[in-house]
Amino acid sequence: MKIRHRTLLSFYLSRFFLLSFLLIAGSLQAQRSKIDSLEAEMSLHIEKDTIRVNLLNELAFSYFSKDLTTSIEYLDEADEIANAIHFEKGKARSIYIRGITENRQYYRHREHAWHSQRICGRSVQQFHRRRL
């Protein structure tokens, strides 16, 4: 009876790991296609306006869990354009994404956590001040 139990357990565990792998692989592929789509749309839209700021913020948000440097680069450009065109909602969104990006970066260093919390607090103030 023990041998049959081990065989069934082994069978179910192998199926569980196979299903988990397929779900994770599918999720990663979907995220990559979203990034590719946003990058293609951004390359077609070269005007420095609210649409570009929103695209940059979406790209930064899509990258924050994969590539912090790329995420920060997109946020810098979004901040620059949002400031130039006085797009408060885009600026607030980029501040928020910067906060969660830096929170991820500083997660291992708890003494730096205050920095990302301060950035997120600035984002909340910006949203409330402008009633966005």
C-alpha angles and dihedrals in degrees: 000000000000092000092054091049092052091047092052092046091050091048093051094044092051090049091048093052092046092051091046091051092050093049093049092046091050092049092051091049092051091050091050092051090050090053091047090050093050092047091050091049091048093050088056094047107062098158114110099234141115092287091058092046090052092048092049091049091050091049091048090050091049091051100042094091094043111033118015094186094055091045091053091048091055091046092052091054092045090051092049094051094041090053092047094051096034093240100164097179091052090047092050091049092050091049089052093049090047089054095053091042092053090043088059091046094049096038092106092047105060092183088067096048091097089067095061091041089054091051092050089049090054089052092052090049090050092051093047095044092053094034090232 
